[in-house]
Amino acid sequence: MISWAITFLIIAIIAAVLGFGGIAGTATGIAKILFLVFIVLFIVSFIMGRRPKL
């Protein structure tokens, strides 16, 4: 998941340098969403992994 966020961030940077504002904005938005999803999933998996086994 984090690799997708980094990929969209790189696409956004390249699009911004080349002057494609709309594509850069969209790719940045997607990268932000994917990064937040990654963080939430990481925290949930960390908490669930720390629970004692019954």
C-alpha positions in Angstrom: 0.0 0.0 0.0 2.8 2.4 0.8 4.4 1.7 -2.5 1.3 2.8 -4.3 1.3 6.0 -2.3 4.9 6.7 -3.2 4.2 5.9 -6.9 1.3 8.4 -7.0 3.5 11.0 -5.2 6.2 10.6 -7.8 3.7 10.8 -10.7 2.3 14.0 -9.1 5.8 15.6 -8.8 6.6 14.7 -12.4 3.3 16.1 -13.6 3.8 19.3 -11.7 7.2 19.8 -13.2 5.9 19.3 -16.7 3.0 21.7 -16.1 0.1 19.3 -15.9 -1.7 20.9 -12.9 -4.9 18.8 -13.0 -3.1 15.5 -13.2 -0.7 16.6 -10.5 -3.5 17.6 -8.1 -5.4 14.3 -8.7 -2.3 12.2 -8.2 -1.4 14.1 -5.0 -5.0 13.5 -3.7 -4.7 9.8 -4.4 -1.3 9.6 -2.7 -2.7 11.3 0.4 -5.7 8.9 0.6 -3.5 5.8 0.1 -1.1 7.0 2.7 -3.8 7.6 5.3 -5.3 4.1 4.5 -1.8 2.6 5.0 -1.4 4.3 8.3 -4.8 3.2 9.6 -4.2 -0.4 8.5 -0.8 -0.4 10.1 -2.2 0.8 13.4 -5.0 -1.7 13.4 -2.7 -4.6 12.6 -0.2 -3.5 15.3 -3.0 -3.4 17.9 -4.5 -6.7 16.8 -1.1 -8.4 16.8 -0.4 -7.2 20.4 -3.6 -8.9 21.8 -2.9 -11.9 24.1 -3.7 -15.3 22.5 -6.6 -17.1 24.2 
